Amino acid sequence: MKNKTLNARLTVLALVAVTAAGIAAFPAIKKAQAIQQTPPAISQAGDRRIEVVFVLDTTSSMSGLIQAAKDKIWSIASTMASAQQKPDIRMGLVAFRDRGDAYVTRVFDLSDDLDSMYASLMDFRAQGGGDGPESVNQALYDAIHKISWSQDERVYKVAFLVGDAPPHMDYADDVKYPATLAAAKRKGIVVNTIQSGQHQYTRPAWQEIASLGNGEYFQVEDSGNAVAVATPYDEKLSRLAAELEDTRLFYGDEEARAAQKAKIDAGAKLRRELSPEALARRSAYNATRSGEKNLLGESELVDAVTSGKVELDDIAEENLPLSLQAMAPEEQKAVIAEQAKRRDELKREIGKLSESRDRFIEEKIAADGGAGDSLDEKIYRAVKDQAASVGLTYDGESAKY
């Protein structure tokens, strides 16, 4: 898949959530099933990236945790992006059930376009299952072998297996998890496990998978123990996020315009349906260096011109945004400069408000006795410890909410 349609590929998670009968391909994604592809190279020696894939049980018993995951995607992304090195974040998802259900696995490849991913995830519901063990072996195999993981040793590559049932070990024709985890180790992929609920037959397998995957095992309640705090800053941050998106000017041929429209539609859907708290965290993420690719997508004119990636004069008139086509070159440059200035102002304002929001939440959580058992904190602790091996440094004491 070409770079100019990268934003149309998916990722999740995500943690995240997913699914359902008749799971549809993500908007503007031409191939939902992940095919082994050549991942994009890291562009500069100082760049860092996190690649995270959520391997998520989407059967009926997981509905509570799936909803929690939907609510926390932007917090998870922001937490991962909070390293000193401001890493790029790419997410992917493997949704799984079992043989006899509507599907066994659905694989969505790594992407930095979290908006398009999440716009589809919002519609998914948990269904199927009900007979104990699930196709965990197949899900892990697909996560390791059907995702376009980077080969760069500086990338923190991590999978989170999330579910409440043990793997089927009685299927003769699938690859059992010890062999898959050996392959993960060779590729430098850490595998953590998050058990939903307290099923006694699940715990031993989840613990062994984490051990073989050089990862950690966590247990959360069916609800995910997720932390949700409303703040006085949420609605204003949501409004500022919409203004930030309005500074974008897309250019390109018909194919690029189709991908851009899908991204714009995804953002509009999120603004209609997400809670103010989730929109506030999304706003904060998009205003960071790590969130730039999610904000801009591909072929965004203001960034392309001001960064020197392209020369305005080199773009055919028919490929310019419609609002610029009738303008003289100097007028076009003035509009681009004004949009760039406004974008910088909005990012600074969002950054200041986000800091105030973070302080408000920290104080509220501390007053309530802390959030040590939450899904957010457990993911953060794992990321903080494991990412250090590739040079990523986290100074914060807690996750972003």
Protein Blocks (a to p, Z undefined) as FASTA:
>chain_A
ZZklmmmpcchipacdehiehiacdehiablbacdddddddfbfkbccddddddddfbfk
lmmmmmmmmmmmmmmmmmmmmpmklpaddddddddddehiabfbdcddddfblmlmmmmm
mmpcceeejiopadfklmmmmmmmmcccdfbfkbccddddddfbdcdfkbfkbccfklmm
mmmmmnopacddddehjbfklmmmmmmmmmmnopacddddfklopacdddfklmmmmmmm
mmmmmmpcceddfklmmmmmmmmmmmmmmmmmmcfklmmmmmmmmmpmklmmmmnmgoif
klmmmnomacfklpcfklpcfklmmpcfklmmmmmmmmmmmmmmmmmmmmmmmmmmmmmm
mmmmmmnnpaflgmklmmmmmmmmmmmmnopacfbfbdcZZ
